Amino acid sequence: MLLFRELPKIDLEAPRLLRVKPGPPLKVKLLNTRYVGIDTHYWGGHTVACPGEDTCKACKSGLIAVFSGFIFCQLWEGGRVALLALTPVMCATLLMACNQPDGLLGMKVTFRRKTKEPNSGVSTVVHGYATEFDRQTQERLVLRVRIIFKDYVIEDKGRPTDRFSPSPN
């Protein structure tokens, strides 16, 4: 587990944050070897990081924290790079389908909400691995998530070999 206190002074292009929404499927290629994530709450009309039960107003009000994963992706059509928000089930499905030494890197995936409800389940279909994609560094992924959720704990997970322990990188 990594704890970040200060954000570096860096000019970083802000890629669009994608969430799987009801409607057409979202087809992407994953651009990192693993995802990173944090515990979050839907609180005050948006997703916020959970700083821990001792200091978290949402936890004290009875809301249960939910893990949210993040990974860079590239849209199949247009090739634009974006940051993809993953549900816990999406993270687990990706890890189960992962069979490459490079983890999730290059994995071609289609995500689709099962119903028109905003928080309905997400169907995840893996189509193998792409040969061409715009690989992103793990450092850039961690930095982007740090910028979104300042000063909170980020778990760096996603490789089948380190599902339950922090990454050495």
BAGU-960132 format. One record per residue: residue in one letter; residue number from 1; x, y, z of N, C-alpha, C in turn. Coordinates in Angstrom, 1 decimal. Layout:
N
   resn   resi     n.xx     n.yy     n.zz    ca.xx    ca.yy    ca.zz     c.xx     c.yy     c.zz
      A    NUM        X        Y        Z        X        Y        Z        X        Y        Z
...
This chain:
169
   resn   resi     n.xx     n.yy     n.zz    ca.xx    ca.yy    ca.zz     c.xx     c.yy     c.zz
      M      1      0.8     -1.2      0.0      0.0      0.0      0.0      0.9      1.2      0.0
      L      2      0.6      2.2     -0.8      1.4      3.4     -0.9      0.6      4.6     -0.3
      L      3      1.2      5.4      0.4      0.6      6.6      1.0      1.3      7.8      0.5
      F      4      0.5      8.7     -0.2      1.1      9.9     -0.8      0.7     11.1      0.0
      R      5      1.6     12.0      0.3      1.3     13.2      1.1      1.4     14.4      0.2
      E      6      2.3     14.5     -0.8      2.4     15.7     -1.6      2.3     15.4     -3.0
      L      7      1.7     16.2     -3.8      1.6     16.0     -5.2      2.8     16.8     -5.9
      P      8      3.5     16.1     -6.8      4.6     16.8     -7.4      4.2     17.9     -8.3
      K      9      5.1     18.9     -8.5      4.8     20.0     -9.4      5.1     19.5    -10.8
      I     10      4.0     19.1    -11.5      4.2     18.5    -12.8      3.0     18.9    -13.7
      D     11      3.3     19.2    -14.9      2.2     19.4    -15.9      1.8     18.1    -16.6
      L     12      0.7     17.5    -16.3      0.3     16.3    -16.8     -1.0     16.4    -17.5
      E     13     -1.0     16.0    -18.8     -2.2     16.0    -19.6     -3.3     15.2    -18.8
      A     14     -4.5     15.8    -18.7     -5.5     15.1    -18.0     -6.4     14.3    -18.9
      P     15     -6.2     13.0    -19.0     -7.1     12.2    -19.8     -8.5     12.1    -19.3
      R     16     -9.4     11.9    -20.1    -10.8     11.8    -19.7    -11.0     10.6    -18.8
      L     17    -11.9     10.7    -17.8    -12.2      9.6    -16.9    -13.5      9.0    -17.5
      L     18    -13.4      7.7    -17.8    -14.5      6.9    -18.3    -15.1      6.0    -17.3
      R     19    -16.4      6.0    -17.3    -17.2      5.0    -16.5    -18.1      4.3    -17.4
      V     20    -18.3      3.0    -17.2    -19.2      2.2    -18.0    -20.6      2.7    -17.7
      K     21    -21.3      3.2    -18.7    -22.7      3.7    -18.6    -23.7      2.9    -19.3
      P     22    -24.9      3.0    -19.0    -26.0      2.2    -19.7    -25.9      2.7    -21.2
      G     23    -26.2      1.8    -22.1    -26.2      2.1    -23.5    -25.2      1.2    -24.3
      P     24    -24.6      1.8    -25.3    -23.6      1.1    -26.1    -22.5      0.5    -25.3
      P     25    -21.9     -0.6    -25.7    -20.7     -1.1    -25.0    -19.5     -0.2    -25.1
      L     26    -18.6     -0.3    -24.1    -17.4      0.4    -24.1    -16.3     -0.6    -24.5
      K     27    -15.6     -0.4    -25.6    -14.6     -1.3    -26.1    -13.2     -0.6    -26.0
      V     28    -12.3     -1.3    -25.2    -11.1     -0.7    -24.9     -9.9     -1.7    -25.0
      K     29     -8.7     -1.1    -25.1     -7.5     -1.9    -24.9     -6.8     -1.4    -23.6
      L     30     -6.4     -2.2    -22.7     -5.8     -1.8    -21.4     -4.4     -1.4    -21.7
      L     31     -3.9     -0.4    -21.0     -2.6      0.2    -21.3     -1.6      0.1    -20.2
      N     32     -2.0     -0.6    -19.1     -1.1     -0.8    -18.0     -1.0     -2.3    -17.6
      T     33      0.0     -2.7    -16.9      0.2     -4.1    -16.5     -0.8     -4.4    -15.4
      R     34     -1.2     -3.4    -14.6     -2.1     -3.7    -13.5     -2.9     -2.4    -13.2
      Y     35     -4.0     -2.5    -12.5     -4.7     -1.3    -12.1     -4.3     -0.8    -10.7
      V     36     -4.7      0.4    -10.4     -4.5      0.9     -9.0     -5.9      1.3     -8.5
      G     37     -6.0      1.3     -7.2     -7.4      1.7     -6.7     -7.4      2.1     -5.3
      I     38     -8.5      2.6     -4.8     -8.7      3.0     -3.5    -10.2      2.7     -3.0
      D     39    -10.4      2.7     -1.7    -11.7      2.6     -1.2    -12.4      3.9     -1.4
      T     40    -13.7      3.9     -1.8    -14.4      5.1     -2.1    -15.9      5.0     -1.5
      H     41    -16.5      6.2     -1.5    -17.9      6.3     -1.2    -18.6      7.2     -2.2
      Y     42    -19.8      7.0     -2.4    -20.6      8.0     -3.2    -21.2      8.9     -2.1
      W     43    -20.7     10.1     -2.0    -21.0     11.0     -0.9    -21.1     12.4     -1.4
      G     44    -22.1     13.1     -1.1    -22.3     14.5     -1.5    -22.4     14.6     -3.0
      G     45    -22.9     13.6     -3.7    -23.2     13.7     -5.1    -22.0     13.3     -6.0
      H     46    -20.9     12.9     -5.4    -19.8     12.4     -6.3    -19.0     11.4     -5.5
      T     47    -18.1     10.7     -6.2    -17.2      9.7     -5.6    -16.1     10.3     -4.9
      V     48    -15.9     10.0     -3.6    -14.8     10.5     -2.8    -14.0      9.3     -2.2
      A     49    -12.7      9.6     -1.9    -11.9      8.6     -1.3    -12.2      8.4      0.2
      C     50    -12.1      7.2      0.7    -12.4      6.9      2.1    -11.0      7.0      2.8
      P     51    -10.9      8.0      3.7     -9.6      8.1      4.4     -9.4      7.0      5.5
      G     52    -10.4      6.2      5.8    -10.4      5.2      6.9    -11.5      5.5      7.8
      E     53    -12.0      4.4      8.5    -13.1      4.5      9.3    -13.0      5.5     10.5
      D     54    -11.8      5.7     11.0    -11.6      6.6     12.1    -11.9      8.0     11.8
      T     55    -11.7      8.5     10.6    -11.9      9.9     10.2    -12.9     10.1      9.1
      C     56    -13.5      9.1      8.7    -14.4      9.2      7.5    -15.8      9.5      7.9
      K     57    -16.4     10.6      7.5    -17.8     11.0      7.8    -18.7     10.0      7.1
      A     58    -18.4      9.6      5.9    -19.3      8.6      5.2    -19.4      7.3      6.0
      C     59    -18.3      6.8      6.4    -18.2      5.6      7.2    -19.0      5.7      8.5
      K     60    -18.8      6.9      9.2    -19.5      7.1     10.5    -21.0      7.2     10.3
      S     61    -21.5      7.6      9.0    -22.9      7.7      8.8    -23.5      6.4      8.4
      G     62    -22.7      5.3      8.3    -23.2      4.0      7.9    -22.9      3.5      6.5
      L     63    -22.3      4.4      5.7    -22.0      3.9      4.3    -20.8      3.0      4.3
      I     64    -20.9      2.0      3.5    -19.7      1.0      3.4    -18.9      1.5      2.3
      A     65    -17.6      1.5      2.5    -16.6      1.8      1.4    -16.6      0.7      0.4
      V     66    -16.4      1.2     -0.9    -16.4      0.2     -2.0    -15.0      0.5     -2.8
      F     67    -14.3     -0.6     -3.1    -13.1     -0.4     -3.8    -13.4      0.0     -5.3
      S     68    -12.6      1.0     -5.7    -12.7      1.5     -7.1    -11.3      1.4     -7.7
      G     69    -11.2      0.7     -8.8    -10.0      0.5     -9.5     -9.9      1.5    -10.7
      F     70     -8.7      1.8    -11.1     -8.4      2.7    -12.3     -7.3      2.1    -13.1
      I     71     -7.5      2.2    -14.4     -6.4      1.8    -15.4     -6.5      2.7    -16.6
      F     72     -5.4      2.9    -17.3     -5.5      3.6    -18.6     -6.0      2.7    -19.6
      C     73     -6.7      3.2    -20.6     -7.2      2.4    -21.7     -7.2      3.2    -22.9
      Q     74     -7.3      2.5    -24.1     -7.4      3.2    -25.4     -8.6      2.7    -26.1
      L     75     -9.5      3.6    -26.5    -10.7      3.2    -27.2    -10.4      2.5    -28.5
      W     76    -11.1      1.4    -28.8    -10.9      0.7    -30.1    -11.1      1.7    -31.2
      E     77    -12.2      2.5    -31.2    -12.4      3.4    -32.3    -11.9      4.8    -31.9
      G     78    -11.1      5.3    -32.7    -10.5      6.6    -32.5     -9.2      6.6    -31.8
      G     79     -8.9      5.6    -31.0     -7.6      5.4    -30.3     -7.3      6.4    -29.2
      R     80     -8.3      7.1    -28.7     -8.1      8.1    -27.6     -7.7      7.4    -26.3
      V     81     -6.8      7.9    -25.6     -6.4      7.4    -24.3     -7.2      8.0    -23.2
      A     82     -7.7      7.2    -22.3     -8.6      7.7    -21.2     -8.2      6.9    -19.9
      L     83     -8.7      7.4    -18.8     -8.6      6.7    -17.5     -9.9      6.0    -17.3
      L     84     -9.9      4.7    -17.1    -11.1      3.9    -16.9    -11.3      3.6    -15.4
      A     85    -12.5      3.9    -14.9    -12.9      3.5    -13.6    -13.5      2.1    -13.6
      L     86    -13.0      1.2    -12.7    -13.4     -0.2    -12.6    -14.1     -0.5    -11.3
      T     87    -15.2     -1.2    -11.4    -15.9     -1.7    -10.2    -15.1     -2.9     -9.6
      P     88    -15.4     -3.3     -8.4    -14.7     -4.5     -7.8    -14.9     -5.7     -8.7
      V     89    -16.1     -6.0     -9.2    -16.3     -7.1    -10.0    -15.5     -7.1    -11.4
      M     90    -15.5     -5.9    -12.0    -14.7     -5.7    -13.2    -13.2     -6.0    -12.9
      C     91    -12.7     -5.6    -11.8    -11.3     -5.9    -11.4    -11.1     -7.4    -11.3
      A     92    -12.0     -8.0    -10.6    -11.8     -9.5    -10.4    -11.9    -10.2    -11.7
      T     93    -12.8     -9.8    -12.6    -13.0    -10.5    -13.9    -11.7    -10.3    -14.7
      L     94    -11.1     -9.1    -14.7     -9.9     -8.9    -15.5     -8.8     -9.8    -14.9
      L     95     -8.6     -9.9    -13.6     -7.6    -10.7    -13.0     -7.8    -12.2    -13.4
      M     96     -9.0    -12.7    -13.4     -9.2    -14.1    -13.7     -8.9    -14.4    -15.1
      A     97     -9.1    -13.4    -16.0     -8.9    -13.6    -17.5     -7.4    -13.4    -17.8
      C     98     -6.6    -12.8    -16.9     -5.2    -12.4    -17.2     -4.4    -13.7    -17.3
      N     99     -3.7    -13.8    -18.5     -2.8    -15.0    -18.6     -1.5    -14.6    -19.3
      Q    100     -1.1    -13.4    -19.2      0.1    -12.9    -19.9      1.2    -12.5    -18.8
      P    101      2.4    -12.6    -19.1      3.4    -12.2    -18.1      3.4    -10.7    -17.9
      D    102      2.9     -9.9    -18.9      2.7     -8.5    -18.7      1.4     -8.1    -18.1
      G    103      0.7     -9.0    -17.4     -0.5     -8.8    -16.8     -1.6     -8.3    -17.7
      L    104     -2.2     -7.2    -17.4     -3.4     -6.7    -18.1     -3.0     -5.9    -19.4
      L    105     -1.7     -5.6    -19.6     -1.2     -4.8    -20.7     -1.7     -5.3    -22.0
      G    106     -2.4     -4.5    -22.8     -2.8     -4.9    -24.1     -4.1     -5.7    -24.2
      M    107     -4.7     -6.0    -23.1     -5.9     -6.8    -23.0     -7.0     -6.0    -23.7
      K    108     -7.7     -6.7    -24.7     -8.9     -6.1    -25.4    -10.2     -6.5    -24.6
      V    109    -11.0     -5.5    -24.2    -12.1     -5.8    -23.4    -13.3     -5.0    -23.9
      T    110    -14.5     -5.7    -23.8    -15.8     -5.0    -24.0    -16.5     -5.0    -22.6
      F    111    -16.9     -3.8    -22.2    -17.7     -3.6    -21.0    -19.1     -3.1    -21.4
      R    112    -20.1     -3.6    -20.7    -21.5     -3.2    -21.0    -22.3     -3.3    -19.7
      R    113    -23.1     -2.2    -19.4    -24.0     -2.3    -18.3    -25.1     -3.3    -18.6
      K    114    -25.5     -4.1    -17.6    -26.5     -5.2    -17.9    -27.9     -4.6    -18.0
      T    115    -28.2     -3.5    -17.4    -29.5     -2.9    -17.5    -29.3     -1.4    -17.7
      K    116    -30.4     -0.6    -17.8    -30.3      0.8    -18.0    -30.1      1.6    -16.7
      E    117    -30.1      0.8    -15.6    -29.9      1.5    -14.3    -28.4      1.9    -14.2
      P    118    -28.1      3.1    -13.6    -26.8      3.6    -13.6    -25.8      2.7    -12.8
      N    119    -26.2      2.1    -11.8    -25.3      1.2    -11.0    -25.6     -0.3    -11.1
      S    120    -26.1     -0.6    -12.3    -26.4     -2.1    -12.5    -25.0     -2.8    -12.7
      G    121    -25.1     -4.1    -12.8    -23.9     -4.9    -13.0    -23.3     -4.6    -14.4
      V    122    -22.0     -4.9    -14.5    -21.3     -4.7    -15.7    -20.9     -6.1    -16.3
      S    123    -21.2     -6.3    -17.6    -20.7     -7.5    -18.3    -19.4     -7.2    -18.8
      T    124    -18.4     -8.1    -18.6    -17.0     -7.9    -19.0    -16.7     -9.1    -19.9
      V    125    -16.3     -8.8    -21.2    -15.9     -9.8    -22.2    -14.5     -9.5    -22.6
      V    126    -13.6    -10.5    -22.4    -12.2    -10.3    -22.8    -12.0    -10.9    -24.2
      H    127    -11.4    -10.2    -25.1    -11.2    -10.6    -26.5     -9.7    -11.0    -26.8
      G    128     -8.9    -11.3    -25.9     -7.5    -11.5    -26.1     -6.7    -10.3    -25.9
      Y    129     -5.5    -10.3    -26.6     -4.6     -9.2    -26.4     -4.3     -8.5    -27.7
      A    130     -4.2     -7.2    -27.7     -3.9     -6.4    -28.9     -2.3     -6.4    -29.1
      T    131     -1.9     -6.3    -30.3     -0.5     -6.2    -30.6      0.0     -4.7    -30.7
      E    132     -1.0     -3.8    -30.9     -0.6     -2.4    -31.0     -1.4     -1.6    -30.0
      F    133     -0.8     -0.8    -29.2     -1.5      0.0    -28.3     -0.5      1.1    -27.7
      D    134     -1.0      2.1    -27.1     -0.2      3.2    -26.5      0.1      2.9    -25.0
      R    135      1.1      2.1    -24.8      1.4      1.7    -23.4      1.6      2.9    -22.5
      Q    136      1.1      2.9    -21.3      1.3      3.9    -20.3      2.1      3.4    -19.1
      T    137      2.8      4.2    -18.5      3.6      3.8    -17.4      2.8      3.7    -16.1
      Q    138      3.2      2.8    -15.2      2.5      2.6    -14.0      2.6      3.9    -13.1
      E    139      3.7      4.6    -13.2      3.9      5.8    -12.5      2.9      6.9    -12.9
      R    140      2.6      7.0    -14.2      1.7      7.9    -14.7      0.3      7.6    -14.2
      L    141     -0.1      6.3    -14.2     -1.4      5.9    -13.6     -1.5      6.3    -12.2
      V    142     -0.5      5.9    -11.4     -0.6      6.3    -10.0     -0.7      7.8     -9.8
      L    143      0.1      8.6    -10.5      0.1     10.0    -10.4     -1.3     10.6    -10.8
      R    144     -1.9     10.0    -11.8     -3.3     10.5    -12.2     -4.3     10.2    -11.2
      V    145     -4.2      9.0    -10.6     -5.2      8.7     -9.5     -4.9      9.6     -8.3
      R    146     -3.6      9.8     -8.0     -3.3     10.7     -6.9     -3.9     12.1     -7.1
      I    147     -3.8     12.6     -8.3     -4.4     13.9     -8.6     -5.9     14.0     -8.4
      I    148     -6.6     12.9     -8.7     -8.0     12.8     -8.5     -8.4     12.7     -7.1
      F    149     -7.7     11.8     -6.3     -8.0     11.6     -4.9     -6.8     11.9     -4.1
      K    150     -6.6     13.2     -3.9     -5.4     13.8     -3.2     -5.2     13.2     -1.8
      D    151     -4.0     12.8     -1.5     -3.6     12.5     -0.1     -4.2     11.2      0.5
      Y    152     -4.8     10.4     -0.3     -5.4      9.2      0.2     -4.6      8.0     -0.2
      V    153     -4.8      6.9      0.5     -4.1      5.6      0.3     -4.5      5.0     -1.1
      I    154     -3.6      4.6     -1.8     -3.8      3.9     -3.1     -3.2      2.5     -3.1
      E    155     -4.0      1.5     -3.4     -3.5      0.2     -3.5     -3.1     -0.1     -4.9
      D    156     -1.9     -0.6     -5.1     -1.4     -0.9     -6.4     -1.5     -2.4     -6.6
      K    157     -2.5     -2.8     -7.3     -2.8     -4.2     -7.5     -3.1     -4.5     -9.0
      G    158     -3.2     -5.8     -9.3     -3.7     -6.2    -10.6     -2.9     -7.3    -11.2
      R    159     -1.8     -7.6    -10.7     -1.1     -8.8    -11.3     -1.6    -10.0    -10.6
      P    160     -1.7    -11.1    -11.3     -2.2    -12.3    -10.6     -1.3    -12.8     -9.5
      T    161      0.0    -12.5     -9.5      0.9    -12.9     -8.5      0.9    -12.0     -7.3
      D    162      0.3    -10.9     -7.3      0.3    -10.0     -6.2     -1.1     -9.4     -5.8
      R    163     -2.1    -10.2     -6.0     -3.5     -9.8     -5.7     -3.7     -9.2     -4.3
      F    164     -3.0     -9.8     -3.4     -3.3     -9.5     -2.0     -2.1     -8.8     -1.3
      S    165     -1.1     -8.4     -2.0      0.0     -7.7     -1.4      0.4     -6.5     -2.3
      P    166      1.0     -5.5     -1.6      1.3     -4.3     -2.4      2.4     -4.6     -3.4
      S    167      2.4     -3.9     -4.5      3.4     -4.0     -5.6      4.7     -3.4     -5.1
      P    168      5.9     -4.1     -5.5      7.2     -3.5     -5.1      7.5     -2.2     -6.0
      N    169      6.7     -2.0     -7.0      7.0     -0.8     -7.9      6.3      0.4     -7.5
